Amino acid sequence: MSGAGTAGARLDAVRRGMDAAGAAVAVFGLSSNMRYLIGFSDEPGERMLLLLVPRSGDAEIVVPELYADQVESTSPPAAIHVWTDGEDPGALLKEVAGGLDRDGGRILLDDSLWSAFALLVQDAFPGRSFGLASTVMAPLRARKDESEIAALKRAGGIADRAYLEVTGEPVSGLTETQLAGRLEAAMVEGGADAIAFETLVASGPNSALPHYRAGSRTIRPGDVVILDYGCRVDGYCSDISRTIVCGPPSDEVMRVHAAVRSAHLAARDRVVLGVRAEEVDAAARDVLTDAGYGDRFVHRTGHGVGLDVHEPPYIVGGNEQRLERGMAFSIEPGAYFAGEFGVRIEDVVVVGGSGAVPMTEVPHELKEVR
């Protein structure tokens, strides 16, 4: 996020959403929502740090003393209330809440707010009803602006280059964790701020396990290997999957890969303004069903990607949400054969005026590696 102007616009958008939802105050903890709104982030910890956004009036921040200078230097104009390690943050929160509780309506809680802090918020707003802040935040964050899309594209470019670098060297003989380490090192050396999630390297029969991570198994000649990885740039994530094979692939592997590739492209072609998310899922699923692999596609086609690796919109059957310009999500059909191998192809795309704009661009081909 760049500057207090962006923060101010986003806070105003939250207030409009709260007004439409009949909410009085939205309360955010250390989360991607806080980063989105005021530009401050850190790992959640045992010290209470809360951003309170009223439906009308300025935001208020309750912050531990050791974070105070950081928050003040990065946040937009807001009243900052500092508590020390020897004080009761709940008492300070009640005082702040009393000054905000001017309007009727529900109190919205950050979806990932720790229960210990949620209970303090409930105590600070007695007799009120509560809801989830995602009712307001999800529609805002699903539509990326130009600066967010640029960050997604930079993160995707780093992931592209890491793939080309790592698969240009011998893979057979490495353990899965060693190959994962090479991918992660290539991304960091390529300019990533951090790794987006635990890198997945699934070889041989492990590639048939869709959410397997990486283990001590040594990659062998003939193995199919799924690589699923990503990095962060300015907080925004890349998420890419490619399937490679150590040596010449079998005819069966080539057939499955061709079907998954066709499913990916069919889903991408269905990404048009106004189309329902479930239609994109169906486009991929229909191709794999026609190829005889429908029962091997055991997960949704995609998920939103932004400050979080998984966020709305979800590209899944039953989701009637219509695609809007700036929505960013993965397209990742796969087919998995227990005890044998699996194939997955994934790119993040952004909905543009004339269709899907990919954030990663390395070829989908079944790459033969040493």
ABEGO torsion letter per residue (X at the ends): XBEAAAAAAAAAAAAAAAAAAGBABBBBBBBAAAAAAAGBBBBBBABBBBBBBBABEBBBBBBBAAAAAAAAAABBBBBBBBBBAABBAAAAAAAAAAAABABBEBBBBBAABBAAAAAAAAAABBGBBBBBAAAAAAAAAABBBAAAAAAAAAAAAAAAAAAAAAAABBABGBBAAAAAAAAAAAAAAAGBABBABBBBBBBEAAAABAABBBBABBBBBGBBBBBBBBBBBGGBBBBBBBBBBBEBBBAAAAAAAAAAAAAAAAAAAABBBGBBAAAAAAAAAAAAAAAGAAAABABBABBBBBABABBOBBBBBGBABBBBBGBBBBBBBBBBBBGBBBBBBBBBBBBBAAEBBBABABBABBBBBX
